[in-house]
């Protein structure tokens, strides 16, 4: 019997690890890194962080989650589900505030894992997870309208959805046609490649083409270089944020939100990997690994890290044998950053917005919504969805769970 906190890496090495397995992991890791490279930067930008922060997250957090985690195939990195929370924390408390909140969330997750609370996540109603995921998708898409259409805003973009849409509509006269065409082209290229050549690295191909077109024709569009000054070619040394008791107390709700969402997202990702491979993850070991990654990653300039469903599924489909593929993915991203940082500054923000628009579309689990059928789970989904987009993510999850319990109780009372 395995110790519940034993990393899957240790299990894999005990079983025996051959050169043939390493080749599989190296190829799978490269495949995932090619997907993660543009996506990590896009998610960081949408979270109001520098694009390099997304790369640092994939490198440091991704390596630690694979090395220490309880899932054999989990890929860690920045996730679209966190965009709403992370951007809100950065807007209110700055990058230092996000560092503190993420480290606090990491400690909470470690404690939750040690107390063996990982199995509780499995009891979150399916309608709630589908509802808040759809809500996050709407918010992510709304956050990308600015760059999708190349709009010029007179002031900062509002955070809440209704005021955001009102502000964006007011800036419609500043629409940038080249930016809009680049975003649309990116979406079309990715969609066509996924339909006809699913094994090709569609995200990277689309970003390379968009960057070349913008550079070759001197298009008047914003790029990573023009807005952020480029990408550093080295991993920064670890630094501590300025911590005070007042900041810690103020950030407790944010840290709890990050910990709850991180636990749900990462364990759902591990369950998806299990369903694809027939393996069983160790939920509490996974929580501890997620906690360690979130405690360490901010020290290197990263943002909140979690297990990512799409990249984990890509890892499985690419033929990964075990956690070394995830560790290799992190090392490949580091290598790309060391070698190609100057080229990354040419990437148009409209292309990255196009990628996130597709991410938002794919986050809405349309087939799962159709499967719910009964009015009770549909009501739970709708309430969770509406509260998530108009109020707050954690409030949406809490309201959905409470409503689900209440409706289940009512339905049981009606049974003869």
Order of alpha helices (4+ residues) and beta strands (2+ residues): alpha-alpha-alpha-alpha-beta-alpha-alpha-alpha-alpha-alpha-alpha-alpha-alpha-alpha-beta-alpha-alpha-alpha-alpha-alpha-alpha
